[in-house]
Amino acid sequence: MSVRYTLNLKVFWPVVTGLCTALVCLYHALRSTEGARAEPPDGVDSGFPLLKVAILLLLGYILLRCRHTIRQRLLPGSSRPCGHANFSARHLQEPGLSILLESYYEHEVRLSPHVLGHSKAHVSRIVGELVQAGRARGSPGPITGGALALAFRGDFIQVGSAYEQHKIRRPDSFDVLVPLRFPPQVALEPRNLGTEPTLAPAFRSCFVCALKAPPSPSGTSTGQWHRDCKPFAEGFCVDVQGRRHLSATLVLRWFQAHLQRSLATVRYSLEGRCRVSLTPGGLEQPPTLHILPCRTDYGCCRLSMAVRLIPAVHLGDGVFLVAPPPPPSPGGALSELPGGLRAEALWGVNTARQEQKLLGWLQERAPPGACYLKCLQLLKALRDLGARGLDPTAATHWGRILSSYVLKTVLLAVLLKEGGPTHSWDEAHLSECLEKLVKYLRDCLLRRRDLFHCVLGPGGATAEVGPLPKVLREAAPVDLLAPFDLRARELAAARLLSTWRRLPQLLRAYGGPRYLARCPLPRSQRNQGFPEDEP
């Protein structure tokens, strides 16, 4: 995705005015200390008065604002009244709305590549030192060391939108996977729960990991292996249907304690660069590392950042099981787990590496100027605009249904269906492409289409992302919206359409410079939209 740097005039001119004023004040202060200099014969001061300089700067600022206003009014087609637009594709092609979308993206959505790059580099350095310290330390918890100790593998995997070029708002939150190293005597047998007939849809993307004896030379009995691995099994496993399974809850508890000790090791060496603290996430969230700028740090990007550190079990080919699993939706409570299956044994799956490969594959086939990542960013912003005015409970439910992962899956599904980004995804057609994504999401919410996980199951994009572990190739397809009941999906679809219809008003109210022309829609056209029965 090409990156364009723009000048923020709302900040630039006040800063220039302040600097020039400071220079003029300094000039007059220096002149007043020169007692040896004689006044001119006519008694007139030869320097520029401070008032004249301030007036000149103010006039320049006003002229620049007027120039932008005139420029917006003289753009082709912008003289037409906004009231002639409706919610159809013709409405989205109106230049006035295109200007609003571009302005909102530049001022409210787009991140500075410079700041984001510095933030990612800073996070990489801090997390790298923390993980290396954790690898070098002994393992706290039920097993304090030796051949059966659990430990950090020594590397970390940066995942999420910040590393896929579609993050929005502030660059102050990141996700990092921390792979774990298991004892050589311990082997895992992962199993997907998607084929369980009595399991709620919310848990069909979860996995369980049973312990199994690794291949060993003849002569080593299974009973001897069980006795040798008993300390590990008692410290990190739970019994599920008569068999020992790796517990995400116990591993997460060990992980948080190990991070605290590792942080105490590196805290002194980090004092000159930043202040760090760790907030435990309990049993439902991974711990969060808070990185605060140091008072003596005079770098150009001094941001406070939050990094979620997620323990991960490597299955192979860049696929990880993560703890804890995604929180259950209202349609799948923990009490609905079938007999014998315990919530402590559930693991989530992370296929970020495959999704990054898929995005790279699409980028290689995209024509110059393709705007599909920009559309994804605007779709996230549209989701945030739709949450305005909702009470906290409703806003949380709205954000859970239209999560960032669901929106990214919508984009990938549309692009894969079309065989990749074509010339129709050119930036000149930004509004039409955004409408295409909204329509597809509307159909998925109303159960006219299934929104399957882009990697899991036989319908995934296996050819584009490369080889997958056998357990993922044999996994059942996962519909990301299946955990939500029809009523909740219908309400979300109605809210999405309502937000889309009011998009021009919302963009004028919450984004962009104030000098953009404001042209509200007529009352007769405010409730028009594309028909809900349109395929």
N, C-alpha and C positions, 0 to 999 in steps of 0.2 A: 504494500500500500504506500503510495507516494505521500510524502509529508510536506506540508506547506507551512511556512512560518508567517504569521500575521502580526501586525502591530496593534496593540491594544491602546487605542487613542484615549480612552477614559483614564488610563494611568500615565501614558506618555506625556501629554501636555501639562498636566499638573506638576509632574516631576520636573519637566524642563522649566516651567515657570518658577518653581521653588529654587532650583539651582541658579538660574539667572538672577533672581532676587538676592540670593545669598552672595553671589559674586559682586553685585552692585553695592550691597551693604559693606562687604569687605573692602571694596575699592574706596568708598567714602570714609571708612574707619581709618584706613591707611593714610588717606590725604589729610585727615584731621590731625594726625600725629606729626606731620611735617611742619614744624614751626618756622623753619628757615625759608620756606617758599613764600614769595611775595604775591600779593593779590594782583590781578591784572589792573591796568590803569583805569579802565572804565568801571571797575568794581563788580564785573559780571563773572560768575563762576564758569570756568571753562569745561567742567565735567557735565555729564548727563544727569539731570535730576532723577531721583528714584521714581517719582510719580510718572515721568514720561516713559521710562522703561516698562513699568508695570502696565501702562495703558497700551503700549505697542504690543506687548505679549498677549494681553487680553483681546485686542483687535485681531491678532493672528489666529487665536483660538476660535473666535466667533466666525471668522471667514472660513476656516477649515470646516467647522460644523455646517455652515451654510452650503459649502461646496458639496458635501456628502448628501445633504438633503436634496439639493437640485439634481445631483447625479441620480439619485434613486427615482425622482419623479420623471426624469427624462429617459429612463431605460425603456427599451421597446416593449410596448404592451402594458406597461405599468400604469398608464393613464386610464386604463379601463377600470371601472368601479369593481371593487371586490364583490359586490352584491350579485354579479352575474354568475358566480360560481356556485356549484352544488357539490354533493359528495361523490359524484361519479369521477371517472378518470379525467374528464375535462376539467373538473374543479382542481385536481392536483396538478394540472399542467398550467395553471394560471401563474404568470410570472410573480405576482405578489406573494403567493404561498411559497414558491421556490426560493424567493429572497428570504422569507421568514425561516425556512428550513436551514438554509445555508448559514444565516446569521445565528440561529439557535445552536447549530452544531459548532460553529467557531467560538462562540462566547460561553456556552454552557456545557457542552458535551466533550469536545475534543481536548485531549490532554497534551501538554507540552512534551514533545519527545525528549527535550533536554532534561527536564525535571524527572520524567519517568525513567530515563536511562540512568541518571544519577541515583535514583531511589533503588532501582533493581541492583545496581552495582554495590550500593551500601548494604542492602539486605544480604546479598551473596557473600560479602566479606564477613559480616557478623555471624550469619548462620554457619558458614564454613568453619570458623574458629570454634563455635559452640559444638558442632558435630564432631570435629576432631578431638576436642577435649572429652566428649562423651565416649568416643571410641577408645581413648587411652585409659580412662578410669575403669575401676572394677565395677561390676554390676551390683547395684544395691537391690534390696528386696529379699524375696524368699531364697534366692540362690546368690550368694555373695561372690562367687568366682568359680574358677575351675572349668572343666570341660563342658559342663551343662549350663553355663552362664549365658543369659541373653545379652546382646550388645548392639551398639550401632554398627552398621556396615561401613561407615566412614564417608559416604557421599550423601547428596540430597538432590531431590528432583523439584525444580520450580515449575509449578502448574498454574492454570487459571488464565483469566482474560488478560492480565498484564503481560503475559508471555505469548499471547496469541494475537496481539495488536487490535483488540476490540474493548479494552477497558475504558470506562467513562468516569467523569467527575474527577475526584482527586486521587493522585497516586499514593495512597496512604495505607493500603491493605493488600496483603499478598498471602498466597498459600504455598507451602513447601512440604513435600513428602520426605520423610526420614526413614529410609529402608532399615530393617532390622536384620541382624545376623543370628541365625539359630545354631545350636550345637550340631556337630556332624552326626551325632547319634539320633537326632530328631528329624523325621521326614513328615511332610504334611500331605494330606489327601483332600484337596478342596472339592466341594460339591455345590452346584447351583441349586437353589430352591425353587426355580421357576416351574418345575414339573410337578410340584406338590399340589394335588387337586384341592385340598382343603385349606390351603394357605391364602391369606388375603392378598390382593394385588399389590399392596404397598410393600410386601416383603419378597416379591418374586425376583427382584434384582439382587437379593442378598445371597451370601455364601456362608457355608460352614466348613471348618477345617478339622478333619480328624487326624489324630496321630497314627502313623503306621511305621512299621519296622523298615528301615532302609535295607537295600540289597547288601547282604553280608556273606562272607565265606561260610561254607557248610561247617557245621559244628557249633554255631551260635544259636541257641534255642530262642524261641519267642519269649518264653518265660524269663530267660536271662535278660533279654532286652527290656522287658517290662520292669524288671527289678532295677536295671541300670538307669532307666529314664523316670523312675518314680519321683525323685525330687523335682524334676522339671514339670511332670504331669500334675503334681500336687500344688506347685506354685503358680502355674499359668493355664491350667485346663479345668474344664468342668465336664461332668458326665451328661451325655446326651444319648438317650436310647441305648444305654448299656455300653457306650464307647466314649473314650476320652477325646474331647474336642478343645482346640485352642480357644481361650476366652478373650474376646475383644476388651471386655471390662477389666480383667486382670492385667492384660498387656498395657492398656492405657494407663492404669494406675502405676505400674512400674515405670512406664515411659515418662510420666510427669515427675516422679521422684528422681529419676536419672537426669532429667533436664535441669532440675533445681540444683543438683550437685555439680553438674557440668558448668552451669552458669556461675556458681560461686568460684569455680576455678578460673574463669576467663574475665570475671567482672573487673578485676584490678587492671588488667591489660587494656581494657576498653574505656577506662575512665577518661582518657585524653581525647577520645573521639565521640563518645555518646554515653548515655545512661540507659541501661537495660533492666527490664524487670519481666517476670513471668507470671501470668495469671492462669491458674489451673482452670481447666474447662469442666471439671467434674466428670461424670460418667456419660454425659450427653454431648459434650463438645470437646474438641481437642484443645490443648493449652495454647495460649497466645503470648507471643514474645513482643513486648512493647519496646520500641527503640526511640528514645527521645534525644533531640540534639543537645550537645554539651554547650554550656555557656561560653566556653573558650573556642568553640567551633565557628569559624567565620567563613564557611563555605557558602557557595551561591545557592544551594538547595537545602535549607534547614527545615526538614519536615519531621513530624512525629508519625511513626509508622507502626502498624500492627501486623504481625506475621503469625499466621496459624501454622503450627508445627504438627503434622499428622503422621502418626506411626504407620508404617506400610510393610506389608509382607509381599515379597516379589514372587509372582507365579511363573515368570518367564516372558520373554519377548516384550519387555517394557510394560507389562500389566501387573497391577498391584492390588492387593486387598488392603483396605484401610479401616481404621478404628477411630471413632465409632461409626456404625453404619448410618445412612441418612435417617433423620427422625421420621417416625411414622406419621402419615397424614391422618386426618380425622376419620378417613374410611378404613384405616387399618390399625387398630389399637393393639398394644402388646398383649392384651388379654385374649386376643383372637388367635394366638399361636397354637398350632395343634399340639396334642399331648406328647410330652417327651422333648419337645423343642424349646430350648431356653433362650431368652433374649440376650443373655451374656455371651452366647456363642455366635451371634450374628455378626458378619463382616460385610462392609460395602466393597464395591469394585471401583477402581479408578483406571480409566483408559485414556488418560490425558496424552500420553505419548502417541497413541494411535490417532487421536483427534488432531494433534499438532501435525502429524504426517499427512492427514487428510486435508487440512487447511493448506499445507505446503503444496500438495498435489494440485489443489484447486488454483493456488497462486501461480503455479507454472503454466497452467492452461488459460489463465485469465487474460483478456486483452488489455492493453494499456488504458489506464483510467477507469478500471472496473471499480464499482462502489459497493460491493456486497458487504465488506466489513463495516463500511460507513453506515449502510442500512441497518446492520445489526446493532450498532451503537445507537442509532436513532430509535430503533425498536425498543431498546432498553430504556431510553429517555421517555418514550411514549408510555411505557409501563409505569415509570415513576410519576409522570404527570397524572396518570389515571388513579394513583393512590392518594392524590391530594383531596382532602375533604372527607376521607374515610376515618372511622374510629380505629383505634390501635388494633383491635381484634380483626376487624374486616381488612385492614391494610396488611396485616400479617398473612391472612388467608389469601389475599390477592397476590401478594408477593410470592407465596409458596406455589400457587398454581402457575403463575407466569414467572418462574424462576429464570435466572440468567442461563442455566443449562437448558431449560426447555426452549428458550428463545434461540439459543445457538443451534439446537437440534432442528428447529424449524428452518433456519437458514440452510443447514447442511442438507436437509431433506429436499428442499426446493432446488438447490443447486445440483444435487445428484440426480434428481428427476429430469433436469434439463441437460444432463451430461456435462456440467461445468458452467462457469460464467461465460455467457456469450456477449455479443455486442449490445444486447438489450440491457445489460447491466452497466452500461456506460454512465458516467456521472451526470450526463445531460438528462438521463431518465431516472434520476434519483427518486422523485415522487412516485412514479409508476412502480418502481421496484419495491419501495416501501409499502405501497398498497398491495402488491402481490404477497408479501410476507404476512400482512394483516389478514388478508382473505384466507390464506392457508391456515393460519393460527385459528381464525374463527371457525373454519370447518373442522379442525381437530378438536376444538372445545365442544362443538355440537355433535361429535361422534360421526361426522361424515367421512373422516379419515382417521387412521390410527397414527400416532406419533411414536414410532419405534425408536429405540436406542440405536444410534448410528453404528455401533460396533457389535453389540451382543447379539448372538443368534445367527441363523443362516441368512437372514435378510440384511446383515450388516455389510459395510463397505470393506470386505476382506481383501479384495483385489487391490484396492488403493492404499490400504494401511499396512500391507505385508502380512507375514505369518502371525498367527495367534495361538496361544496355548490351547490344548485339546479341550480343556474344561470350558473355555469360552466358545469354541467352535460348536460344541454340543449343547450350549445353553439355550434355553427357550427365549424367543423374542420378548422384549420388555417394552410395553406401552407406557410411556412416562406419565400419561394423564389417566391411566386406568384406576389409580388409587382414589380418585375424586369422584364423588357421585354425580349423577346427571344434573341435579339441581344446582350444585356448586359450579359446575362447568357452564351451565346456561347463564347463571348470574355473571360469571367472569366474561363470557362472550358478550353479554349485553353491556357490561361496563367498558369492554374494549371498543365496541362500536360507538358508544356514547363519547368516549374520549377521542376517537378518530374523527367523529363528526365535528367536535368542538376544537379540533387541532389548531386552526388559524387563531381563534381567540386565546387559546392556552399559550401558543408560541408568542403572541404579542404581549401577553400579560406577564410571562415568566422568563422570557429570554430575549437576547439581542439588545443592541443599542436603542436608546430611547428615540433616536431621530428617524427610525423606520416609520413609514406612513401607516397610520392606523385606519383601517377601513372595515368596520364590523359588517357581518352578513345581515341581510334583511331577515326579519322575523319569520317570513314565510319559507325561508330556505335553511334555517338553522337546524331543523330536524330531519333533513333529507340525507339519505345514505344509500349504499348499494343494497339491493334487495337481499333479505336474509335467506331467501330460497334460491339464490344464484349459486350454481355449482362452483 
